[in-house]
Amino acid sequence: MNGAMKAAWGLTVFVIVAGAVLWAVTGRNVFAVFIVLGVLTGVGAWFTGRIAPPPSRPGPDPTSEGHTP
């Protein structure tokens, strides 16, 4: 897991916990939006970590002998 993925998961946890705590403390339903946004961030991070880049196809080596520009 790279640094960007760790940051995304950290943001996810922070937003969900902050939303839950603020909703519990204030009793205002508007903080449920924080929980929803945190879950969406987590889903995005999960999908980003699951999608592999397409394999690169080897091409001619421009540094090899016999290469003409």
N, CA, C and O atoms as CSV, one atom per row, in Angstrom:
chain,resi,resn,atom,element,x,y,z
A,1,MET,N,N,0.864,-1.167,0.000
A,1,MET,CA,C,0.000,0.000,0.000
A,1,MET,C,C,0.909,1.228,0.000
A,1,MET,O,O,1.803,1.356,0.837
A,2,ASN,N,N,0.666,2.121,-0.946
A,2,ASN,CA,C,1.502,3.309,-1.041
A,2,ASN,C,C,0.972,4.439,-0.144
A,2,ASN,O,O,-0.068,4.296,0.499
A,3,GLY,N,N,1.684,5.533,-0.113
A,3,GLY,CA,C,1.334,6.649,0.757
A,3,GLY,C,C,-0.009,7.274,0.435
A,3,GLY,O,O,-0.736,7.689,1.338
A,4,ALA,N,N,-0.344,7.345,-0.842
A,4,ALA,CA,C,-1.626,7.937,-1.227
A,4,ALA,C,C,-2.799,7.094,-0.727
A,4,ALA,O,O,-3.816,7.630,-0.288
A,5,MET,N,N,-2.649,5.778,-0.797
A,5,MET,CA,C,-3.720,4.901,-0.312
A,5,MET,C,C,-3.853,4.997,1.206
A,5,MET,O,O,-4.964,4.987,1.736
A,6,LYS,N,N,-2.723,5.090,1.903
A,6,LYS,CA,C,-2.777,5.255,3.359
A,6,LYS,C,C,-3.476,6.559,3.720
A,6,LYS,O,O,-4.271,6.600,4.659
A,7,ALA,N,N,-3.187,7.612,2.983
A,7,ALA,CA,C,-3.830,8.902,3.229
A,7,ALA,C,C,-5.336,8.825,2.961
A,7,ALA,O,O,-6.130,9.399,3.707
A,8,ALA,N,N,-5.720,8.127,1.914
A,8,ALA,CA,C,-7.147,7.988,1.599
A,8,ALA,C,C,-7.878,7.230,2.697
A,8,ALA,O,O,-8.976,7.619,3.096
A,9,TRP,N,N,-7.270,6.138,3.192
A,9,TRP,CA,C,-7.912,5.384,4.270
A,9,TRP,C,C,-7.939,6.197,5.565
A,9,TRP,O,O,-8.910,6.130,6.320
A,10,GLY,N,N,-6.879,6.961,5.823
A,10,GLY,CA,C,-6.869,7.825,7.005
A,10,GLY,C,C,-7.955,8.880,6.933
A,10,GLY,O,O,-8.637,9.145,7.924
A,11,LEU,N,N,-8.118,9.480,5.770
A,11,LEU,CA,C,-9.176,10.471,5.577
A,11,LEU,C,C,-10.549,9.843,5.753
A,11,LEU,O,O,-11.446,10.445,6.344
A,12,THR,N,N,-10.705,8.646,5.245
A,12,THR,CA,C,-11.974,7.935,5.376
A,12,THR,C,C,-12.343,7.738,6.840
A,12,THR,O,O,-13.454,8.059,7.263
A,13,VAL,N,N,-11.401,7.210,7.602
A,13,VAL,CA,C,-11.663,6.954,9.019
A,13,VAL,C,C,-11.934,8.261,9.761
A,13,VAL,O,O,-12.852,8.329,10.579
A,14,PHE,N,N,-11.146,9.293,9.484
A,14,PHE,CA,C,-11.329,10.576,10.158
A,14,PHE,C,C,-12.707,11.160,9.894
A,14,PHE,O,O,-13.381,11.606,10.823
A,15,VAL,N,N,-13.125,11.161,8.647
A,15,VAL,CA,C,-14.410,11.770,8.288
A,15,VAL,C,C,-15.572,10.994,8.913
A,15,VAL,O,O,-16.522,11.593,9.417
A,16,ILE,N,N,-15.492,9.666,8.879
A,16,ILE,CA,C,-16.574,8.864,9.462
A,16,ILE,C,C,-16.645,9.063,10.972
A,16,ILE,O,O,-17.731,9.251,11.522
A,17,VAL,N,N,-15.499,9.025,11.645
A,17,VAL,CA,C,-15.489,9.212,13.105
A,17,VAL,C,C,-15.931,10.625,13.474
A,17,VAL,O,O,-16.709,10.807,14.410
A,18,ALA,N,N,-15.444,11.615,12.753
A,18,ALA,CA,C,-15.847,12.994,13.046
A,18,ALA,C,C,-17.353,13.168,12.857
A,18,ALA,O,O,-18.012,13.811,13.675
A,19,GLY,N,N,-17.893,12.605,11.794
A,19,GLY,CA,C,-19.332,12.702,11.559
A,19,GLY,C,C,-20.133,12.023,12.648
A,19,GLY,O,O,-21.139,12.559,13.113
A,20,ALA,N,N,-19.693,10.846,13.056
A,20,ALA,CA,C,-20.419,10.117,14.098
A,20,ALA,C,C,-20.354,10.850,15.439
A,20,ALA,O,O,-21.357,10.953,16.145
A,21,VAL,N,N,-19.170,11.359,15.784
A,21,VAL,CA,C,-19.019,12.069,17.064
A,21,VAL,C,C,-19.828,13.356,17.056
A,21,VAL,O,O,-20.542,13.647,18.015
A,22,LEU,N,N,-19.724,14.120,15.995
A,22,LEU,CA,C,-20.467,15.388,15.938
A,22,LEU,C,C,-21.970,15.149,15.910
A,22,LEU,O,O,-22.725,15.914,16.510
A,23,TRP,N,N,-22.410,14.116,15.234
A,23,TRP,CA,C,-23.834,13.790,15.205
A,23,TRP,C,C,-24.307,13.396,16.600
A,23,TRP,O,O,-25.383,13.808,17.035
A,24,ALA,N,N,-23.507,12.603,17.298
A,24,ALA,CA,C,-23.885,12.174,18.644
A,24,ALA,C,C,-23.874,13.336,19.638
A,24,ALA,O,O,-24.747,13.425,20.501
A,25,VAL,N,N,-22.903,14.212,19.518
A,25,VAL,CA,C,-22.765,15.320,20.474
A,25,VAL,C,C,-23.822,16.390,20.240
A,25,VAL,O,O,-24.445,16.871,21.187
A,26,THR,N,N,-24.024,16.764,18.970
A,26,THR,CA,C,-24.948,17.865,18.679
A,26,THR,C,C,-26.378,17.396,18.433
A,26,THR,O,O,-27.325,18.150,18.656
A,27,GLY,N,N,-26.538,16.168,17.979
A,27,GLY,CA,C,-27.872,15.675,17.659
A,27,GLY,C,C,-28.409,16.185,16.339
A,27,GLY,O,O,-29.582,15.984,16.023
A,28,ARG,N,N,-27.560,16.846,15.565
A,28,ARG,CA,C,-27.998,17.389,14.270
A,28,ARG,C,C,-27.755,16.351,13.173
A,28,ARG,O,O,-26.662,15.799,13.045
A,29,ASN,N,N,-28.785,16.108,12.402
A,29,ASN,CA,C,-28.719,15.083,11.344
A,29,ASN,C,C,-27.786,15.448,10.200
A,29,ASN,O,O,-27.410,14.580,9.412
A,30,VAL,N,N,-27.411,16.703,10.096
A,30,VAL,CA,C,-26.570,17.135,8.986
A,30,VAL,C,C,-25.216,16.426,9.013
A,30,VAL,O,O,-24.567,16.308,7.973
A,31,PHE,N,N,-24.784,15.960,10.165
A,31,PHE,CA,C,-23.488,15.293,10.261
A,31,PHE,C,C,-23.526,13.875,9.700
A,31,PHE,O,O,-22.482,13.237,9.567
A,32,ALA,N,N,-24.694,13.383,9.375
A,32,ALA,CA,C,-24.788,12.092,8.677
A,32,ALA,C,C,-24.147,12.196,7.294
A,32,ALA,O,O,-23.700,11.194,6.737
A,33,VAL,N,N,-24.102,13.393,6.749
A,33,VAL,CA,C,-23.458,13.608,5.447
A,33,VAL,C,C,-21.971,13.257,5.547
A,33,VAL,O,O,-21.403,12.711,4.602
A,34,PHE,N,N,-21.339,13.567,6.680
A,34,PHE,CA,C,-19.935,13.222,6.873
A,34,PHE,C,C,-19.746,11.712,6.775
A,34,PHE,O,O,-18.795,11.235,6.155
A,35,ILE,N,N,-20.648,10.975,7.385
A,35,ILE,CA,C,-20.546,9.520,7.359
A,35,ILE,C,C,-20.704,9.010,5.931
A,35,ILE,O,O,-19.951,8.139,5.496
A,36,VAL,N,N,-21.671,9.544,5.206
A,36,VAL,CA,C,-21.887,9.129,3.815
A,36,VAL,C,C,-20.664,9.467,2.962
A,36,VAL,O,O,-20.223,8.641,2.162
A,37,LEU,N,N,-20.115,10.667,3.125
A,37,LEU,CA,C,-18.940,11.051,2.341
A,37,LEU,C,C,-17.721,10.203,2.710
A,37,LEU,O,O,-16.909,9.873,1.846
A,38,GLY,N,N,-17.597,9.856,3.968
A,38,GLY,CA,C,-16.502,8.979,4.388
A,38,GLY,C,C,-16.617,7.602,3.768
A,38,GLY,O,O,-15.622,7.026,3.327
A,39,VAL,N,N,-17.831,7.073,3.735
A,39,VAL,CA,C,-18.038,5.764,3.122
A,39,VAL,C,C,-17.741,5.829,1.621
A,39,VAL,O,O,-17.121,4.919,1.070
A,40,LEU,N,N,-18.177,6.890,0.969
A,40,LEU,CA,C,-17.881,7.039,-0.462
A,40,LEU,C,C,-16.387,7.161,-0.715
A,40,LEU,O,O,-15.881,6.627,-1.702
A,41,THR,N,N,-15.677,7.854,0.160
A,41,THR,CA,C,-14.224,7.950,0.030
A,41,THR,C,C,-13.589,6.576,0.176
A,41,THR,O,O,-12.675,6.228,-0.571
A,42,GLY,N,N,-14.072,5.796,1.134
A,42,GLY,CA,C,-13.554,4.441,1.323
A,42,GLY,C,C,-13.814,3.547,0.129
A,42,GLY,O,O,-12.950,2.765,-0.268
A,43,VAL,N,N,-14.999,3.657,-0.444
A,43,VAL,CA,C,-15.325,2.859,-1.629
A,43,VAL,C,C,-14.416,3.264,-2.794
A,43,VAL,O,O,-13.933,2.409,-3.537
A,44,GLY,N,N,-14.190,4.550,-2.943
A,44,GLY,CA,C,-13.291,5.020,-4.000
A,44,GLY,C,C,-11.868,4.533,-3.796
A,44,GLY,O,O,-11.201,4.137,-4.753
A,45,ALA,N,N,-11.401,4.559,-2.558
A,45,ALA,CA,C,-10.048,4.064,-2.263
A,45,ALA,C,C,-9.962,2.566,-2.514
A,45,ALA,O,O,-8.950,2.080,-3.020
A,46,TRP,N,N,-10.995,1.841,-2.171
A,46,TRP,CA,C,-10.994,0.393,-2.375
A,46,TRP,C,C,-10.933,0.065,-3.866
A,46,TRP,O,O,-10.148,-0.784,-4.290
A,47,PHE,N,N,-11.776,0.753,-4.669
A,47,PHE,CA,C,-11.771,0.496,-6.108
A,47,PHE,C,C,-10.453,0.928,-6.747
A,47,PHE,O,O,-9.963,0.269,-7.664
A,48,THR,N,N,-9.888,2.013,-6.276
A,48,THR,CA,C,-8.616,2.477,-6.823
A,48,THR,C,C,-7.520,1.461,-6.559
A,48,THR,O,O,-6.664,1.236,-7.414
A,49,GLY,N,N,-7.538,0.848,-5.390
A,49,GLY,CA,C,-6.538,-0.153,-5.066
A,49,GLY,C,C,-6.751,-1.454,-5.791
A,49,GLY,O,O,-5.817,-2.251,-5.885
A,50,ARG,N,N,-7.932,-1.709,-6.309
A,50,ARG,CA,C,-8.244,-2.977,-6.974
A,50,ARG,C,C,-8.035,-2.927,-8.480
A,50,ARG,O,O,-7.888,-3.973,-9.113
A,51,ILE,N,N,-8.019,-1.754,-9.059
A,51,ILE,CA,C,-7.896,-1.631,-10.506
A,51,ILE,C,C,-6.413,-1.636,-10.872
A,51,ILE,O,O,-5.671,-0.734,-10.482
A,52,ALA,N,N,-5.992,-2.633,-11.608
A,52,ALA,CA,C,-4.599,-2.745,-12.022
A,52,ALA,C,C,-4.405,-2.031,-13.355
A,52,ALA,O,O,-5.277,-2.076,-14.223
A,53,PRO,N,N,-3.271,-1.381,-13.512
A,53,PRO,CA,C,-3.009,-0.752,-14.814
A,53,PRO,C,C,-2.816,-1.821,-15.873
A,53,PRO,O,O,-2.384,-2.931,-15.562
A,54,PRO,N,N,-3.131,-1.501,-17.122
A,54,PRO,CA,C,-2.944,-2.491,-18.181
A,54,PRO,C,C,-1.462,-2.829,-18.339
A,54,PRO,O,O,-0.610,-1.959,-18.158
A,55,PRO,N,N,-1.148,-4.067,-18.670
A,55,PRO,CA,C,0.260,-4.437,-18.832
A,55,PRO,C,C,0.876,-3.701,-20.015
A,55,PRO,O,O,0.258,-3.558,-21.071
A,56,SER,N,N,2.091,-3.244,-19.819
A,56,SER,CA,C,2.753,-2.538,-20.919
A,56,SER,C,C,3.326,-3.554,-21.895
A,56,SER,O,O,3.840,-4.602,-21.502
A,57,ARG,N,N,3.225,-3.224,-23.154
A,57,ARG,CA,C,3.730,-4.125,-24.184
A,57,ARG,C,C,5.148,-3.694,-24.535
A,57,ARG,O,O,5.409,-2.509,-24.741
A,58,PRO,N,N,6.045,-4.638,-24.602
A,58,PRO,CA,C,7.429,-4.268,-24.927
A,58,PRO,C,C,7.530,-3.805,-26.372
A,58,PRO,O,O,6.911,-4.375,-27.271
A,59,GLY,N,N,8.303,-2.786,-26.570
A,59,GLY,CA,C,8.530,-2.260,-27.905
A,59,GLY,C,C,9.997,-2.366,-28.245
A,59,GLY,O,O,10.774,-2.949,-27.490
A,60,PRO,N,N,10.378,-1.811,-29.366
A,60,PRO,CA,C,11.796,-1.865,-29.734
A,60,PRO,C,C,12.628,-1.038,-28.753
A,60,PRO,O,O,12.200,0.021,-28.295
A,61,ASP,N,N,13.814,-1.536,-28.441
A,61,ASP,CA,C,14.715,-0.847,-27.533
A,61,ASP,C,C,15.514,0.178,-28.326
A,61,ASP,O,O,16.323,-0.200,-29.173
A,62,PRO,N,N,15.305,1.470,-28.071
A,62,PRO,CA,C,16.005,2.495,-28.867
A,62,PRO,C,C,17.503,2.520,-28.594
A,62,PRO,O,O,18.249,3.135,-29.356
A,63,THR,N,N,17.964,1.870,-27.531
A,63,THR,CA,C,19.394,1.874,-27.232
A,63,THR,C,C,20.117,0.657,-27.811
A,63,THR,O,O,21.337,0.539,-27.695
A,64,SER,N,N,19.358,-0.245,-28.431
A,64,SER,CA,C,19.987,-1.458,-28.944
A,64,SER,C,C,20.739,-1.184,-30.245
A,64,SER,O,O,20.502,-0.192,-30.935
A,65,GLU,N,N,21.648,-2.097,-30.545
A,65,GLU,CA,C,22.412,-1.999,-31.794
A,65,GLU,C,C,21.469,-2.209,-32.984
A,65,GLU,O,O,20.526,-2.998,-32.912
A,66,GLY,N,N,21.727,-1.523,-34.025
A,66,GLY,CA,C,20.946,-1.704,-35.225
A,66,GLY,C,C,19.696,-0.814,-35.274
A,66,GLY,O,O,18.923,-0.887,-36.229
A,67,HIS,N,N,19.499,0.010,-34.269
A,67,HIS,CA,C,18.339,0.910,-34.273
A,67,HIS,C,C,18.685,2.125,-35.115
A,67,HIS,O,O,19.708,2.775,-34.898
A,68,THR,N,N,17.827,2.426,-36.075
A,68,THR,CA,C,18.040,3.617,-36.905
A,68,THR,C,C,16.972,4.626,-36.580
A,68,THR,O,O,15.784,4.306,-36.609
A,69,PRO,N,N,17.372,5.830,-36.272
A,69,PRO,CA,C,16.375,6.860,-35.907
A,69,PRO,C,C,15.533,7.326,-37.056
A,69,PRO,O,O,14.666,8.182,-36.878
